[in-house]
């Protein structure tokens, strides 16, 4: 049996970056800052934690102030779920791929740098909840530095054995999960995004259906 380890944002969903852009600028305005995040910069910052966006936009602020702005963004999200729902969508071919893995004898989990409650809402909103029980969904909340994906994955693997582990993500840190789990890494780069960095990975794909070769 194989284990498929999925990142969520930018892999199983798309257009969350547009929601991040809108919310970041709403919070900057609300907090009285003149600076704004451009779409070009949002693409450049893609994959960073929210407080790291503010480190780039407002470099003279303290870490405490950056974290406070991040907290304001999360609060804005909670109060304006319609903004998120207007933007995020299930990614191309994600339903097809998840369904085929689900119908095979393999296992799959979601491991995301997102608060657990938010991640459950996201998964339900984009329509892939049916493919995962709650025990297969892990919101790591690395934005608050409480846990990291590698620790969560190591704990999940502790009492289980798999023939191969397939890791699918869109960040360097996702690819580094191979150091914990072994297996194969797939770096997913959405066709609308330019690949800016050379990432150490086994495969780079722009179509999730490439994963089906591993079933």
BATI-918622 format. One record per residue (C-alpha): z, y, x; chain; residue number from 0; residue in one letter. Coordinates in steps of 0.001 Angstrom, whole numbers, plus 500000, padded with zeros to 6 digits. Example, Ala and Ser with C-alpha at 12.3 -4.5 7.8 and 13.67 -1.06 7.14 Angstrom:
507800,495500,512300,A,0,a $
507140,498940,513670,A,1,s $
//
This chain:
500000,500000,500000,A,0,x $
499159,503501,501198,A,1,x $
501078,506727,500639,A,2,x $
499190,509947,499905,A,3,x $
501239,513048,500723,A,4,x $
499873,516132,498978,A,5,x $
500551,519779,499577,A,6,x $
500188,521728,496325,A,7,x $
499158,525369,496762,A,8,x $
495618,525722,498010,A,9,x $
495039,521975,497846,A,10,x $
495700,520654,494340,A,11,x $
495462,524141,492840,A,12,x $
493299,527172,493508,A,13,x $
493509,530933,492953,A,14,x $
497275,531220,493481,A,15,x $
496326,533600,496301,A,16,x $
495048,536020,493643,A,17,x $
498408,535885,491871,A,18,x $
500209,536472,495181,A,19,x $
497995,539507,495820,A,20,x $
498722,541017,492404,A,21,x $
502466,540331,492496,A,22,x $
502902,541568,496073,A,23,x $
501338,544902,495168,A,24,x $
503340,545175,491935,A,25,x $
506573,544684,493894,A,26,x $
505535,547156,496618,A,27,x $
504869,549735,493900,A,28,x $
508060,548891,492029,A,29,x $
510143,549273,495218,A,30,x $
508570,552633,496059,A,31,x $
506391,551687,499029,A,32,x $
502972,553298,499509,A,33,x $
501554,550314,501393,A,34,x $
499373,547828,499513,A,35,x $
498026,544382,500335,A,36,x $
494230,544216,500424,A,37,x $
492284,541112,499433,A,38,x $
491028,540835,503018,A,39,x $
494576,540885,504396,A,40,x $
495731,538459,501705,A,41,x $
493068,536010,502908,A,42,x $
494208,536564,506495,A,43,x $
497867,535939,505593,A,44,x $
497044,532863,503517,A,45,x $
499523,530066,504247,A,46,x $
502401,532350,505297,A,47,x $
505751,532480,503510,A,48,x $
506102,535478,501219,A,49,x $
508645,537242,503453,A,50,x $
506143,536839,506306,A,51,x $
503616,538817,504268,A,52,x $
506111,541675,504233,A,53,x $
506727,541299,507962,A,54,x $
503033,542100,508394,A,55,x $
502789,544824,505748,A,56,x $
506076,546575,506614,A,57,x $
506860,545650,510232,A,58,x $
509577,548287,510651,A,59,x $
511833,546756,508004,A,60,x $
514627,544326,508845,A,61,x $
514548,540614,508086,A,62,x $
517110,541242,505343,A,63,x $
514778,543780,503719,A,64,x $
511789,541414,504025,A,65,x $
513823,538645,502355,A,66,x $
514896,541051,499603,A,67,x $
511249,541881,498877,A,68,x $
510460,538177,498737,A,69,x $
513316,537715,496258,A,70,x $
511841,540533,494164,A,71,x $
508501,538711,494132,A,72,x $
510126,535507,492912,A,73,x $
511976,537481,490240,A,74,x $
508723,539135,489183,A,75,x $
507134,535694,488897,A,76,x $
509977,534446,486698,A,77,x $
509694,537493,484444,A,78,x $
505875,537468,484315,A,79,x $
504742,533844,484195,A,80,x $
501636,535063,482385,A,81,x $
500410,536663,485647,A,82,x $
500587,533299,487403,A,83,x $
499084,531446,484458,A,84,x $
496169,533893,484338,A,85,x $
495210,533064,487901,A,86,x $
496102,529523,488957,A,87,x $
493820,526614,488138,A,88,x $
493590,522973,489091,A,89,x $
491423,522605,492183,A,90,x $
487929,521149,492102,A,91,x $
487949,517345,491732,A,92,x $
491771,517161,491963,A,93,x $
492126,515440,488579,A,94,x $
489460,512877,489475,A,95,x $
491027,512081,492850,A,96,x $
494633,511947,491619,A,97,x $
493590,509747,488721,A,98,x $
491837,507222,490942,A,99,x $
494778,507047,493327,A,100,x $
497113,506674,490359,A,101,x $
495062,503747,489067,A,102,x $
495088,502036,492462,A,103,x $
498033,500169,493951,A,104,x $
498917,503134,496154,A,105,x $
501679,505745,496028,A,106,x $
501372,509542,496039,A,107,x $
503829,512417,496249,A,108,x $
503690,516218,496255,A,109,x $
505520,518038,499038,A,110,x $
505397,521824,498692,A,111,x $
507088,524902,500156,A,112,x $
507972,525989,496625,A,113,x $
511223,526035,494691,A,114,x $
511591,522825,492692,A,115,x $
511750,524500,489286,A,116,x $
508683,526610,490092,A,117,x $
506763,523621,491433,A,118,x $
507382,521639,488247,A,119,x $
506074,524597,486212,A,120,x $
502983,524925,488421,A,121,x $
502169,521225,488161,A,122,x $
502498,521301,484390,A,123,x $
500445,524515,484105,A,124,x $
497442,523170,486035,A,125,x $
497539,519878,484124,A,126,x $
498415,517275,486767,A,127,x $
501940,516452,485620,A,128,x $
500776,513084,484232,A,129,x $
500077,511796,487738,A,130,x $
503600,512287,489116,A,131,x $
507107,511395,488001,A,132,x $
509846,513879,488978,A,133,x $
510938,511522,491752,A,134,x $
507521,512045,493389,A,135,x $
507654,515869,493332,A,136,x $
509457,517694,496140,A,137,x $
509916,521448,496191,A,138,x $
511222,522154,499674,A,139,x $
512064,525854,499291,A,140,x $
511333,526623,502929,A,141,x $
511022,530283,501877,A,142,x $
514819,530349,501993,A,143,x $
514978,528173,505134,A,144,x $
517114,525520,503398,A,145,x $
514969,522506,504195,A,146,x $
511668,521664,505802,A,147,x $
508946,519275,504695,A,148,x $
509415,516955,507667,A,149,x $
513047,516262,506712,A,150,x $
512144,515526,503104,A,151,x $
509278,513220,504069,A,152,x $
511421,511371,506626,A,153,x $
514063,510788,503943,A,154,x $
511445,509509,501474,A,155,x $
510092,507050,504036,A,156,x $
513521,505761,505029,A,157,x $
513668,502852,502601,A,158,x $
509932,502318,502077,A,159,x $
507096,500714,503983,A,160,x $
503446,501723,503796,A,161,x $
500350,500360,505510,A,162,x $
499021,503870,506073,A,163,x $
500141,507405,505258,A,164,x $
497507,509982,504312,A,165,x $
498607,513622,504626,A,166,x $
496536,516261,502834,A,167,x $
497342,519936,503352,A,168,x $
495971,523339,504252,A,169,x $
498309,524469,507007,A,170,x $
499134,523554,510571,A,171,x $
502676,522611,509524,A,172,x $
501232,520102,507035,A,173,x $
499234,518483,509807,A,174,x $
502372,518310,511966,A,175,x $
503925,515944,509412,A,176,x $
502033,513260,511305,A,177,x $
504751,513572,513962,A,178,x $
507208,512225,511386,A,179,x $
505057,509834,509398,A,180,x $
502143,508822,511584,A,181,x $
499003,507958,509642,A,182,x $
496014,510235,509097,A,183,x $
495808,513956,508417,A,184,x $
493233,515740,506278,A,185,x $
493041,519512,506592,A,186,x $
491643,520867,503337,A,187,x $
489768,524141,503665,A,188,x $
488605,525540,500341,A,189,x $
484866,526339,500442,A,190,x $
485549,530000,499618,A,191,x $
487825,530467,502640,A,192,x $
486695,530819,506222,A,193,x $
488487,528483,508641,A,194,x $
490016,531013,511037,A,195,x $
491984,528708,513318,A,196,x $
491340,525460,515092,A,197,x $
493840,523028,513610,A,198,x $
494860,519738,515184,A,199,x $
493920,517213,512510,A,200,x $
492057,513952,512051,A,201,x $
489665,515339,509438,A,202,x $
488640,518715,508031,A,203,x $
487312,518553,504474,A,204,x $
486081,521008,501849,A,205,x $
485848,518446,499023,A,206,x $
488894,516496,497834,A,207,x $
486691,513538,496937,A,208,x $
486584,512739,500660,A,209,x $
490112,511372,500197,A,210,x $
488787,508607,497961,A,211,x $
487422,506854,501060,A,212,x $
491014,505884,501798,A,213,x $
491597,503960,498572,A,214,x $
//
